Amino acid sequence: GQQLNQSPQSMFIQEGEDVSMNCTSSSIFNTWLWYKQDPGEGPVLLIALYKAGELTSNGRLTAQFGITRKDSFLNISASIPSDVGIYFCAGQKSRAGANNLFFGTGTRLTVIP
Amino acid sequence: NAGVMQNPRHLVRRRGQEARLRCSPMKGHSHVYWYRQLPEEGLKFMVYLQKENIIDESGMPKERFSAEFPKEGPSILRIQQVVRGDSAAYFCASSPTVATNEKLFFGSGTQLSVL
């Protein structure tokens, strides 16, 4: 299967700090997605990226689709306690469809009030 | 409009028993996807169904696992003769059509524990 590596694996930050995490792959993807998973819940889509180089924001979240199409990063500005959770990247190759989604290993974020 | 409903939330089985996991998609969604998440890992695709048809089962183990999505009722993921390695969270997602990342919604999952 496809290997998507996320770093860091976990982060502990103070409330109000900015957060940066990334996702890399040895394969090219045509779509990059970022999800957040709260404990005991399913993932929720945060941002979808469809073009290499694309930079997209959703409130305090900003994500970029790497030029090489093998990486993506997610930034969270001015973190708040409800940002706690696990953040997953996911990539899709040439064929769209949720059966062609490959998920990363996740970054676990803890925000200290 | 209720979201994707999965039940049970938690399921405990002994080795050798059968596990049946249910997923009711969102209203108006006819495409269902099942994923498995092992501890500390991301979700891995198992099977994709559209009413009464299996479209893609490339992620499904060849033995003991089966899935269905009947004309009436929820989608069922069935695991026969469970083993300890089957312990995981199983998530279902649904969408109204095929290529719609923004309209793909996940359920809260079923945590399967095999003793």
Interface residues (C-beta under 8 A of the other chain):
Chain A: G1 L4 T31 L33 G40 E41 G42 P43 V44 L45 A48 F88 A90 Q92 A96 G97 A98 N99 N100 L101 F102 F103 G104 T105 G106
Chain B: V4 R9 H31 Y33 E40 E41 G42 L43 K44 F45 Y48 I55 D56 S58 G59 F91 A93 S95 V98 A99 N101 E102 L104 F105 F106 G107 S108 G109
